[in-house]
Amino acid sequence: MDDLVPVVLFAYARPDHLRRTIEGLRNNAVPLIYAFSDGPRTPDKESGVNAVRKILRGVDWCDMRLCERAENFGLGKSILIGVGEVLRNHDSVLVFEDDIVCVPGTYDYLSAALRHYRDNSKIMSVTGWTHPKVIPSVLMERPILMGAPECWLWGTWARVWRMGMEREAMALMRESEANGIDIYRYGADLPEMARVEMEKNIWAVRFLYLHILHRGLCLRPPHNLVDNVRI
C-alpha cells in the first residue's frame, strides 16, 4: 500500500449532478478515481445510467478506473462492496457520491488528515462536512474531533474497515449494548435504522455503530468543504 489517497466515486443515473461532482474533483486535481457505476434498477433508468457512464469514460485528466455494474446493487451494497474492494489495495480512501460538490483544497486537506492520523487508533474517519452550529466559534481555524461520522464526503482507513464493516449493524449494535454503551448515542432513530439496514439497503448506520462500539472519533474541518447538489 502507498501514500496515494484515491477517491472512490459512486454514481447511478444523475448525469447533471455528476458533472458538478466531477468538476469539483477536477478543480482539486484528484490524481486517482475509482468510479463505480451502478446498473439500472428499472428500464426507465437506462438512459440516465448510459449518460453517467459516458461522462465517466470521458474523464482524461486523472487515472480513472471505472467499474460498470451489469446489475443494480443499490447504494448500500455498492458502497460496502466498492469501498472494501479499494481498501484491499490502498491504505485509505475518500468517498464521494454523485451529488457531492467540494471546494478547491478539499482533497489536499482530507488526504493530509488521513496520512497524519493513519496510525491513531482512536480516529476512525474524516469528513469534509460540518455544520456551523456544531463547531464552536472559539476553535477558529482548527479542526475538531467528534464521535459521530458523516456520509457526505468521508474518508477512512483499511484498518478501520477491518474492524467490523463486514458485520451487520444489528450485530454491532447488540455488542455495543452488551458492553454497556448507549446505542442511542448518535440518534434515537439508530436502532430502527439498524433493524431495516438490509431491507432498505443502507450502509451508514453500520459505520455509525462501528464508531460507537469502538468509541472512535471523526475529524471535522473548521469550515464546511462540501455541499449537496440541489437542482
N, C-alpha and C positions, 0 to 999 in steps of 0.2 A: 504494500500500500504506500501511496505517496502523499505529499502535502497538497496536491491539487484538489480543490473542493468543487465537485461537479454540481450543477443544477439538475434536479430531477423535475421534469415538467409533465403534468397530466392534462390531457386535452380530450375533448369529446366532440361536440358539434356546434361550437360557437365561434365561427371564424372572425367575426368583428371584435369580440372580446380578445381572442388570441392574438390578433395583430397588435393590440395595445400592450399585451403582456410581452410579446416578442420584442417590441420596440424598446420597452424598458430594459430588457435583458441586454439588448444590443448597446444601449447607452451606458450600460455598466461594464461593457467589454467582457462579458462572461466567456471563458475560454472553452468550456465543455458542457454540453447539454445532453442528457438522456431524456428523450421525449417518448412518452407512452400515449399512443392514440387509441382510445377505446373504440370497439366496434359498435355499429348502430344497434340500438335496442329494438327499434321498430323500423319498418321500411321508410317512413317519412323522415327519418334522421340520416338516411344515407347521403343525401346531397350535402348536408352540413358536415358530416364526417369526411367526405371527399374533399370539401373545401379546406378543412382544417389540415388534412394531410398534404394538400398542395402547398399550403403555407409552410409547413414544417420541412417539406422536401426542398423548399426554396431557400432555406437558411444556409448561407455560404460564408458567413463571417466568423464562424466558430466551428469547432469539432462537434457536429450534430450526429448523435446515434439514435436512430428512430426505430421504435418498435410499434408496428401497426397490428393491433389485435384483430383477429378474424371474428371473434365473438365479443359480446358486451359483458365486461366484468363488473361494471358499476364502480362508483368511486371508492367505496371501502376496500373491496378486493383489489382494485387497481393499485391503490396506494400501498397496502400491506405487501403485495407481491412485488411491485415495482421497486419500492424503496429497499426491500430486502435483497433483491437481485443486485442492485447497485452497491449496497454496503458489503457485499461479498468481495468487491474489488476495490473499494475505496474506504478510507478511514472515517470520512464524514460526508454529509450531503446537505444541500439547501433545497427545499421542496416548494415548488410553485404549482398552483392550479391555474387554469386558463382564464381566470377572471381577476388576477392579481397584477397590479402595476407598481413598480418600485421606482424610487427616485435615484438619480446618479449617486454613486458611492455606497449604495446598499450592499452590493456583492462584496466589495473590499472590506467593509465594516464587519459583516457577519462571518466572512471567511477568516478574518483575523481573530474574531472571537472563538471560532471553532478550533483554530490552531492553538490559541492561548490556553484554553480550558480543556484541551484534549485529555489530559491525564487527571483532571479534577473529578473524582467520582461523585461528588455531590451535585455537580451541574450536569443535567441530563439533556438540556435542549437550549436553543437560542431562537429568537424570533425578531422579525422586523416590525411587528405591530405592537403598539401600546396606546392606551387611552390617556388623554391629557389629565383626566381626573384620577388616574391610577398612580402616576409618577409624582411624588411630592416636589413642589417647586424649589425647595431648598437643595435638591440634588443638582440642579442646573444642567451641566453637560455630562453628568455621569450616568452610566447605565445602572440598572437596578436588578437584583436577583429576587425573583418571586417564585412561589410554589407551582402555580398553575401554568402549564404550557399553552401554546396557541396553535391554531391551524391555519392562520393567514400568514404565509411565508414563515416557515420554521426550518430549523436545521437540527441535526443530531449526529451522533457517532455510532459506529458499528458496535462499540462496547455497550451502548445503551440498548440497541436493538436486540442484542443477545440476552438482555436481562429479562425478557419475557414477552416480546411482541408477537411471538407465535401462540401465546395463550389468549383465550377469550377474555373479554372484560369481566364477565361474571366470576371467573376463577380468580382474577386479580383482586376483584372487589371482596370476595369471600376471604381470601388470605389476608387482606388488609384488615377486615373486620376481626378475624381471628387473632390478629396481632394487636388489637386494641386501638386501631387507627380509625378516625372518624371518616366513614365512607361518604359523608355529605360535605366534606371539607371544601370542595370547589364547586358546589352547587347542589341544591335539593333535588334536581332532576337527574343526577348522575346514575343512581341505581336503576331507574326506569330506562335510561338510555342503554345501560349495560344489558338489561333484560332483552331489549329489542335489537341489540347490536347485529346479530346475524340475520334476523328477519329484515331489518331496514338497510343492511349492507353499509354500515357506517364504520369508521375506524377511530375517530378522535377520542372516544370515551375509553378505549383501550390504552391510549397514550396517557390520558389523564390518570387512570388508575395505576399505571406503571410508575408515574411520578409519585402518586400518593403512597403506594406500597413501599417504595424505596426512599421516601422523603426527599425526593430530588428537587432541584431548582431549575428555573428557566431564566436566562439572561434576556432582559428587555432593553432596547435603546432609550435614551432620554427623550427622543422625539420620534413620532411615527414615521416610518420609512416607506410604508406601502398603503395602497388603497384598494378597495374592491371595485371592479369595473361596474358602472351603472349606465346602461344605455337605454 
